[in-house]
């Protein structure tokens, strides 16, 4: 059984509240889980103690059993000092592609010519 430590969403519309759970990876996001390990409330301030609450002893138990945390839960665990900080690929999706850069260079060249005349 592939086990994940992930977030299960609760709360009403526009007011999210998450439970940190250990669950079978085949179960739906908000479906059946094996154990509730903590809570996460993104509406609270980032420096609030109640924003993330975890039972670190049980989290370590599930990690020893082979459970894989999702990206967001892995960041929580890194902040808590349970996992060592992983290096992540710095995606450059927001940067323009080659064609867009070429068009921008052509436009800049045309404006320089027009300004020089």
RADAQUI-V687268 format. One record per residue. RES is the residue in one small letter. SS is DSSP state (A for helix, B for strand, O for the rest). NEAR is the number of other C-alpha atoms within 12 Angstrom. D_CENTER is the distance of its C-alpha to the mean C-alpha in whole Angstrom. Layout:
res: (RES,RES)
ss: (SS,SS)
near: (NEAR,NEAR)
d_center: (D_CENTER,D_CENTER)
This chain:
res: (x,x,x,x,x,x,x,x,x,x,x,x,x,x,x,x,x,x,x,x,x,x,x,x,x,x,x,x,x,x,x,x,x,x,x,x,x,x,x,x,x,x,x,x,x,x,x,x,x,x,x,x,x,x,x,x,x,x,x,x,x,x,x,x,x,x,x,x,x,x,x,x,x,x,x,x,x,x,x,x,x,x,x,x,x,x,x,x,x,x,x,x,x,x,x,x,x,x,x,x,x,x,x,x,x,x,x,x,x,x,x,x,x,x,x,x,x)
ss: (O,O,B,B,B,B,B,B,B,B,B,B,O,O,B,B,B,B,B,B,B,B,B,B,O,O,O,O,O,O,O,O,O,O,B,B,B,B,B,B,O,O,O,O,O,O,O,O,O,O,O,B,B,B,O,A,A,A,A,A,A,A,A,A,O,O,O,B,B,O,A,A,A,A,A,A,A,A,A,A,O,O,O,O,O,O,O,O,O,O,O,O,O,O,O,O,O,A,A,A,A,A,A,A,A,A,A,A,A,A,A,A,A,A,A,A,O)
near: (14,18,24,35,42,40,37,33,23,20,17,9,8,10,13,18,24,29,32,39,39,41,32,25,24,15,20,16,23,23,20,16,24,23,26,27,32,29,29,32,27,25,17,15,12,12,11,13,15,17,21,31,25,31,22,24,15,22,34,23,18,27,25,16,17,18,26,28,33,23,18,21,34,28,22,29,31,18,18,21,15,24,20,13,15,14,10,9,7,8,7,8,8,7,11,12,12,10,11,12,13,13,14,15,14,14,14,14,14,14,13,12,11,10,9,8,7)
d_center: (24,20,18,14,13,10,10,13,14,17,19,21,20,19,18,15,15,13,15,13,15,17,18,19,17,20,20,18,15,17,20,22,20,22,21,19,18,16,15,13,14,12,16,17,17,15,18,19,19,19,15,14,17,17,20,19,22,21,18,20,22,20,18,22,22,20,17,14,11,8,5,3,7,8,7,9,12,12,13,15,17,17,15,16,14,13,14,11,13,14,14,17,17,18,21,24,25,29,31,29,30,34,34,33,36,39,38,38,41,43,43,44,47,48,47,50,52)
